[in-house]
Amino acid sequence: LTRKFPDGCYRGCNLACAKGAEEVTLEQGPRAGRRVGIDGPEYETAAAVTCMGIFDPQFIMEYNWYCDEYGLDTISMGVTASFLMECVQRGFLAQEDVGYPLAWGDTRAAGRLLHETARGEGFGKVCGQGVHRAKAVVADLHARRTGRPRREILAQLERFGMEMKGLEFSMYITKESLAQQGGYGFALKGPQHDEAWLIFIDQVHQELPTFEMKAQALKWFPLVRTWFNAVGLCKLPWIDVRNPEAARTENPARNLPSLDYYVKYLNATLGTRKTLQDVLDDSERLQLLQKMINVRHGKGSRESDRIPDRAMGPAFLNEYQARAAYYDEWLKERVGDEQLPGSMEERHALLLRLRREAYERLCDVVYREKGYTDEGLPLPETLEAFGLLDAKALELLESKGLTVARERALSN
């Protein structure tokens, strides 16, 4: 900042999306009193802290700096800490489990948990394992204290434990964007928007009104984003700055005029003559390989693509009550005034059922679009088309209960 030029990846970037703060004096933790420069905070970091009910800019900056210093991911740390705070609020954890009060908005407790997590001490040993494993720990503690069945407790925790495939959710609220729910659910690395950031074109621009359009987007956009990651190019000038010429194309949201520049750059750099379809095919081959790795590790089926209730709607009744007028109107538009249940408890249950059903229908359409089985496994012919149906892939599919004709030509 003192050098008077934007802190981007390179000086010519027209976005320069990096952020920074200088001469910040730490007020908490083992480095209290030290003046530091902070790389950030990015909006995901700020949002992760507000998930803990903390809106203090000083704490957000210190949290950012300490996470960087410790090598902790700011999103996973914040989402896991907020999950544990909610476990305390909802009675799944007691103070004796944690060792100290762990409440929303308490910067001292949040800071203590952060430092314990980094050192692997105290309740930080639980937090450091992430939401997926923390759910099991919390269920065990609560079952021992109350005598409730562990499976019943886990079912409750999974309603608001914001993780999938072992990764914590990034910070977009997907309740009102079915396309972004799928963007998180089908993401191979887990629920982050690097693979499919569709919430803006779905919820704001409303450019994906049908299931079919959402499904097509949930195949096409991840292919483009996977290619950007594979070649090491920044996707922001494509997705965040729409070319005016895109309005004249059949699908403006794809911003094909800008994407064409990337394909030309690729060909000029490598001396190739690839088309956009060649790029998409290269990316689909890579994505199928990643998908099969997930299948091998038990994270590649329909079950692994399912999202928590909170990602699709109000997980608990009090969340419905907080926006009752909105949710009531949403239900009326779908079932009519006559079919609207009388009690709020029944309306809450109906809304969750309808949204779960919508997500399952989305899975059906997306799997067909991608060439998968109903359970989310790549079909043999899909792998075969990209030269990926070798003996190991065949054995893996058969181990998952898929019958594969042995006369199919195996890839080398």
C-alpha positions as MATLAB code, in Angstrom:
seq = 'LTRKFPDGCYRGCNLACAKGAEEVTLEQGPRAGRRVGIDGPEYETAAAVTCMGIFDPQFIMEYNWYCDEYGLDTISMGVTASFLMECVQRGFLAQEDVGYPLAWGDTRAAGRLLHETARGEGFGKVCGQGVHRAKAVVADLHARRTGRPRREILAQLERFGMEMKGLEFSMYITKESLAQQGGYGFALKGPQHDEAWLIFIDQVHQELPTFEMKAQALKWFPLVRTWFNAVGLCKLPWIDVRNPEAARTENPARNLPSLDYYVKYLNATLGTRKTLQDVLDDSERLQLLQKMINVRHGKGSRESDRIPDRAMGPAFLNEYQARAAYYDEWLKERVGDEQLPGSMEERHALLLRLRREAYERLCDVVYREKGYTDEGLPLPETLEAFGLLDAKALELLESKGLTVARERALSN';
ca = [
       0.000    0.000    0.000;
       2.817    2.420    0.817;
       4.219    1.787   -2.682;
       1.101    3.348   -4.203;
       0.210    0.614   -6.678;
      -2.421   -2.160   -6.638;
      -1.390   -5.429   -5.006;
      -2.382   -7.761   -7.833;
      -0.640  -10.831   -9.229;
       1.112   -8.545  -11.725;
       1.107   -4.809  -12.351;
      -0.929   -4.962  -15.535;
      -3.934   -6.745  -14.003;
      -7.119   -4.740  -14.454;
      -8.744   -6.337  -11.382;
      -5.929   -6.461   -8.791;
      -8.173   -8.386   -6.410;
      -5.628   -8.831   -3.597;
      -6.179   -6.930   -0.356;
      -3.877   -5.878    2.449;
      -3.520   -3.932    5.684;
      -0.316   -2.445    7.077;
       0.899   -1.369   10.511;
      -1.742   -3.378   12.405;
      -0.973   -3.901   16.108;
      -2.036   -7.320   17.373;
      -4.090   -7.132   20.574;
      -4.576  -10.842   21.340;
      -2.674  -14.083   21.243;
       0.989  -14.976   21.693;
       2.165  -12.108   19.448;
       0.112   -9.376   21.162;
       1.781   -5.974   20.820;
       3.532   -6.821   17.556;
       2.909   -4.592   14.515;
       2.286   -6.633   11.382;
       1.292   -6.408    7.749;
      -1.732   -8.498    6.782;
      -2.300  -10.189    3.429;
      -6.056   -9.671    3.329;
      -8.593  -10.067    4.734;
     -10.408  -11.538    1.758;
     -14.198  -11.622    1.874;
     -14.257  -15.370    2.596;
     -12.128  -14.767    5.682;
     -14.343  -11.934    6.900;
     -17.446  -14.062    6.306;
     -15.926  -17.036    8.148;
     -15.395  -14.837   11.203;
     -18.926  -13.441   11.078;
     -20.165  -17.051   11.112;
     -18.912  -17.001   14.708;
     -21.071  -13.964   15.432;
     -18.020  -11.680   15.444;
     -18.109   -8.447   13.437;
     -15.080   -6.682   14.933;
     -12.673   -5.555   12.132;
      -9.685   -5.750   14.487;
     -10.423   -9.369   15.354;
     -10.993  -10.238   11.679;
      -7.558   -8.873   10.777;
      -5.863  -10.640   13.702;
      -7.655  -13.895   12.853;
      -6.436  -13.506    9.259;
      -2.842  -12.912   10.346;
      -2.695  -15.746   12.869;
      -4.254  -18.243   10.408;
      -1.587  -17.279    7.864;
       1.122  -17.549   10.510;
      -0.098  -20.964   11.654;
      -0.838  -22.322    8.170;
      -4.559  -22.713    8.883;
      -7.246  -22.304    6.242;
      -9.401  -19.342    7.265;
     -12.612  -20.849    5.859;
     -12.270  -24.301    7.410;
     -11.188  -22.812   10.738;
     -14.122  -20.406   10.876;
     -16.751  -22.897    9.706;
     -15.561  -25.548   12.160;
     -15.386  -23.121   15.073;
     -18.879  -21.807   14.318;
     -20.197  -25.377   14.087;
     -18.813  -26.106   17.550;
     -20.331  -22.876   18.898;
     -23.708  -23.934   17.565;
     -23.249  -27.368   19.122;
     -22.876  -25.576   22.460;
     -25.906  -23.387   21.761;
     -28.085  -26.369   20.841;
     -26.946  -28.421   23.843;
     -24.874  -31.012   21.995;
     -21.738  -29.803   23.792;
     -21.381  -28.781   27.426;
     -18.860  -26.347   28.871;
     -16.992  -29.225   30.483;
     -16.522  -30.786   27.042;
     -14.836  -27.643   25.741;
     -13.090  -26.514   28.913;
     -14.410  -22.933   28.780;
     -17.510  -21.042   27.563;
     -17.669  -21.094   23.763;
     -20.350  -18.658   22.657;
     -21.262  -16.559   19.632;
     -19.546  -13.204   19.496;
     -16.940  -13.994   22.151;
     -13.625  -12.911   20.636;
     -11.624  -14.224   23.608;
     -13.089  -17.714   23.302;
     -12.764  -17.707   19.511;
      -9.155  -16.577   19.770;
      -8.384  -19.214   22.370;
      -9.883  -21.936   20.172;
      -7.852  -20.679   17.210;
      -4.552  -20.886   19.095;
      -5.432  -24.259   20.656;
      -6.236  -25.591   17.182;
      -2.872  -24.459   15.840;
      -1.017  -26.046   18.757;
      -3.158  -29.202   18.876;
      -4.055  -28.555   22.505;
      -7.263  -28.709   24.530;
     -10.477  -28.572   22.525;
      -8.376  -27.438   19.586;
      -7.638  -31.118   19.012;
     -11.306  -31.531   18.049;
     -11.558  -28.309   16.037;
      -8.390  -29.147   14.122;
     -10.024  -32.270   12.687;
     -12.635  -30.260   10.781;
     -16.423  -30.518   10.768;
     -16.619  -34.056    9.348;
     -14.666  -35.660   12.184;
     -15.875  -33.163   14.789;
     -19.445  -34.371   14.220;
     -18.431  -37.858   15.320;
     -16.613  -36.537   18.408;
     -19.576  -34.369   19.418;
     -21.995  -37.265   18.882;
     -19.890  -39.529   21.118;
     -19.674  -36.920   23.891;
     -23.381  -36.170   23.777;
     -24.352  -39.853   23.651;
     -22.265  -40.640   26.730;
     -23.733  -37.725   28.650;
     -27.383  -38.208   27.696;
     -27.775  -41.842   26.690;
     -29.332  -40.816   23.365;
     -28.567  -43.084   20.384;
     -25.440  -41.927   18.555;
     -27.046  -42.325   15.134;
     -29.909  -40.044   16.145;
     -27.473  -37.368   17.335;
     -25.410  -37.577   14.147;
     -28.540  -37.114   12.053;
     -29.203  -33.836   13.878;
     -25.608  -32.653   13.546;
     -25.590  -33.379    9.827;
     -28.445  -30.925    9.325;
     -26.183  -27.970   10.174;
     -22.645  -29.365    9.968;
     -21.519  -27.480    6.876;
     -19.216  -29.939    5.135;
     -19.289  -32.389    2.257;
     -16.686  -34.866    1.131;
     -14.712  -33.791    4.213;
     -14.384  -30.130    3.181;
     -16.057  -27.182    4.876;
     -18.429  -25.012    2.805;
     -17.153  -21.740    1.437;
     -19.157  -18.667    2.237;
     -21.983  -18.373   -0.301;
     -25.472  -18.872    1.154;
     -27.078  -21.284   -1.292;
     -30.594  -21.626    0.175;
     -32.265  -19.716   -2.685;
     -30.029  -20.853   -5.559;
     -30.564  -24.443   -6.612;
     -27.811  -24.106   -9.219;
     -25.270  -23.091   -6.568;
     -26.461  -25.906   -4.314;
     -25.469  -28.199   -7.159;
     -22.294  -26.196   -7.687;
     -21.248  -27.120   -4.172;
     -22.754  -30.613   -4.139;
     -21.166  -31.860   -7.377;
     -17.799  -30.182   -6.800;
     -15.138  -32.881   -6.788;
     -12.989  -31.213   -4.136;
     -15.959  -30.524   -1.878;
     -18.174  -27.461   -1.437;
     -16.109  -24.578   -2.769;
     -17.054  -22.308   -5.655;
     -13.808  -22.719   -7.567;
     -15.479  -25.401   -9.724;
     -18.912  -23.823  -10.224;
     -19.797  -20.256   -9.227;
     -23.364  -20.053  -10.506;
     -25.177  -18.164   -7.763;
     -24.935  -14.790   -9.512;
     -26.263  -15.868  -12.898;
     -28.902  -18.069  -11.208;
     -30.168  -15.959   -8.305;
     -29.371  -12.397   -9.416;
     -29.524  -12.435  -13.236;
     -31.988  -15.371  -13.256;
     -30.410  -16.761  -16.438;
     -30.929  -20.423  -15.458;
     -34.722  -20.731  -14.978;
     -35.156  -24.442  -15.847;
     -33.725  -27.669  -14.458;
     -32.239  -28.401  -17.876;
     -30.424  -25.050  -18.032;
     -29.088  -25.521  -14.517;
     -27.887  -29.014  -15.430;
     -26.160  -27.791  -18.591;
     -24.470  -25.033  -16.591;
     -23.416  -27.529  -13.926;
     -21.563  -29.492  -16.592;
     -20.217  -26.656  -18.764;
     -18.963  -24.118  -16.216;
     -16.961  -26.653  -14.131;
     -15.259  -27.804  -17.334;
     -14.099  -24.281  -18.114;
     -13.022  -23.656  -14.524;
     -11.136  -26.974  -14.361;
      -9.255  -25.944  -17.520;
      -8.295  -22.575  -15.998;
      -6.830  -24.376  -12.991;
      -5.016  -26.921  -15.148;
      -3.228  -24.298  -17.252;
      -2.655  -21.844  -14.394;
      -4.614  -18.902  -15.777;
      -6.794  -16.501  -13.791;
     -10.501  -16.911  -14.504;
     -11.661  -13.581  -13.056;
     -11.329  -11.463  -16.248;
     -13.637  -14.034  -17.870;
     -16.270  -14.632  -15.194;
     -16.308  -11.282  -13.354;
     -16.108   -8.901  -16.344;
     -18.682   -9.763  -18.994;
     -17.690   -8.787  -22.530;
     -20.329   -6.475  -24.072;
     -20.324   -8.725  -27.143;
     -21.621  -11.587  -24.983;
     -25.086  -10.024  -25.020;
     -25.310  -10.877  -28.728;
     -24.589  -14.583  -28.161;
     -27.094  -17.357  -27.504;
     -25.918  -17.800  -23.903;
     -24.534  -14.485  -22.529;
     -23.653  -16.000  -19.146;
     -20.918  -18.091  -20.759;
     -19.126  -14.932  -21.913;
     -17.789  -16.720  -24.991;
     -16.167  -13.640  -26.597;
     -13.792  -13.307  -23.639;
     -13.233  -17.050  -23.471;
     -12.176  -16.952  -27.109;
      -9.242  -14.728  -26.124;
      -7.995  -17.451  -23.764;
      -8.157  -20.098  -26.488;
      -6.196  -17.822  -28.837;
      -3.635  -17.198  -26.083;
      -3.289  -20.961  -25.531;
      -2.724  -21.610  -29.227;
      -0.261  -18.732  -29.575;
       1.721  -19.967  -26.586;
       1.807  -23.673  -27.457;
       1.659  -23.515  -31.232;
      -1.558  -25.551  -31.256;
      -4.808  -25.142  -33.173;
      -7.261  -26.066  -30.482;
     -10.882  -25.000  -30.570;
     -12.989  -24.257  -27.514;
     -14.508  -27.735  -27.841;
     -10.989  -29.237  -27.759;
     -10.362  -27.323  -24.537;
     -13.635  -28.584  -23.053;
     -12.804  -32.170  -24.057;
      -9.353  -31.925  -22.452;
     -10.973  -30.625  -19.296;
     -13.681  -33.295  -19.238;
     -11.039  -36.007  -19.493;
      -9.235  -34.482  -16.506;
     -12.463  -34.091  -14.540;
     -13.452  -37.717  -15.166;
     -10.051  -38.835  -13.909;
     -10.574  -36.766  -10.747;
     -14.080  -38.200  -10.406;
     -12.738  -41.760  -10.554;
     -10.206  -40.911   -7.852;
     -13.152  -39.780   -5.704;
     -14.977  -43.026   -6.493;
     -11.920  -45.015   -5.428;
     -11.860  -43.175   -2.102;
     -15.569  -43.637   -1.439;
     -16.529  -40.016   -2.209;
     -17.842  -40.344   -5.760;
     -21.463  -41.449   -5.445;
     -24.841  -39.737   -5.127;
     -24.616  -40.028   -1.353;
     -21.407  -37.985   -1.399;
     -23.091  -35.280   -3.500;
     -25.892  -34.662   -1.000;
     -25.809  -31.386    0.912;
     -26.852  -30.498    4.488;
     -30.343  -29.127    5.120;
     -28.923  -25.699    5.921;
     -27.455  -25.440    2.421;
     -30.947  -25.708    0.912;
     -33.217  -24.069    3.466;
     -33.961  -23.375    7.148;
     -32.481  -26.378    8.958;
     -34.471  -25.761   12.158;
     -37.826  -24.245   13.014;
     -36.369  -21.054   14.505;
     -34.688  -20.352   11.163;
     -38.048  -20.676    9.405;
     -39.648  -18.399   11.995;
     -37.035  -15.700   11.359;
     -38.170  -15.425    7.704;
     -41.685  -16.825    8.007;
     -43.319  -14.335    5.630;
     -40.798  -15.151    2.881;
     -40.973  -18.920    3.320;
     -44.786  -18.897    3.557;
     -44.965  -17.022    0.261;
     -42.475  -19.444   -1.311;
     -44.723  -22.350   -0.311;
     -47.896  -20.635   -1.552;
     -46.336  -20.208   -4.986;
     -45.739  -23.964   -5.166;
     -48.647  -25.635   -3.383;
     -51.306  -22.897   -3.310;
     -53.105  -21.293   -0.387;
     -55.439  -24.249    0.048;
     -52.628  -26.766    0.515;
     -50.579  -24.608    2.909;
     -50.410  -26.363    6.312;
     -51.850  -24.529    9.293;
     -48.966  -24.835   11.741;
     -45.498  -23.400   11.229;
     -43.964  -26.752   12.188;
     -45.818  -28.421    9.303;
     -44.895  -25.631    6.887;
     -41.242  -25.956    7.864;
     -41.322  -29.722    7.289;
     -43.071  -29.275    3.922;
     -40.555  -26.682    2.731;
     -37.603  -28.905    3.572;
     -39.245  -31.869    1.849;
     -39.870  -29.883   -1.335;
     -36.333  -28.531   -1.421;
     -34.783  -31.946   -0.799;
     -36.908  -33.352   -3.620;
     -35.827  -30.523   -5.921;
     -32.175  -31.250   -5.202;
     -32.644  -34.960   -5.892;
     -34.331  -34.105   -9.229;
     -31.393  -31.842  -10.016;
     -29.041  -34.767   -9.349;
     -31.008  -36.884  -11.831;
     -30.763  -34.277  -14.604;
     -27.096  -33.417  -13.968;
     -26.021  -37.062  -13.901;
     -27.712  -37.645  -17.268;
     -26.022  -34.536  -18.663;
     -22.606  -35.748  -17.482;
     -23.023  -39.354  -18.588;
     -23.300  -40.853  -15.100;
     -25.490  -43.549  -13.602;
     -28.413  -42.661  -11.319;
     -26.005  -43.139   -8.404;
     -23.535  -40.612   -9.775;
     -20.928  -43.041  -11.164;
     -19.429  -42.466  -14.635;
     -20.934  -44.824  -17.208;
     -18.451  -47.149  -18.937;
     -19.195  -45.527  -22.296;
     -18.433  -42.102  -20.834;
     -15.005  -43.254  -19.674;
     -14.466  -45.134  -22.915;
     -15.086  -41.983  -24.979;
     -12.158  -40.279  -23.247;
      -9.767  -43.227  -23.241;
     -10.125  -43.842  -19.490;
     -11.776  -47.273  -19.396;
      -8.728  -49.331  -18.445;
      -8.685  -52.535  -16.392;
      -8.435  -50.655  -13.086;
     -11.386  -48.405  -13.938;
     -13.396  -51.461  -14.974;
     -12.593  -53.224  -11.712;
     -13.489  -50.109   -9.699;
     -16.885  -49.714  -11.370;
     -17.671  -53.390  -10.850;
     -16.708  -53.087   -7.167;
     -19.396  -50.400   -6.884;
     -22.035  -52.764   -8.255;
     -22.001  -51.558  -11.860;
     -22.259  -54.304  -14.496;
     -19.797  -53.676  -17.331;
     -19.729  -55.653  -20.577;
     -16.335  -57.316  -20.789;
     -16.234  -56.976  -24.569;
     -15.785  -53.211  -24.280;
     -12.483  -52.025  -25.654;
     -10.232  -51.157  -22.746;
      -8.001  -48.112  -22.943;
      -4.238  -48.605  -22.845;
];
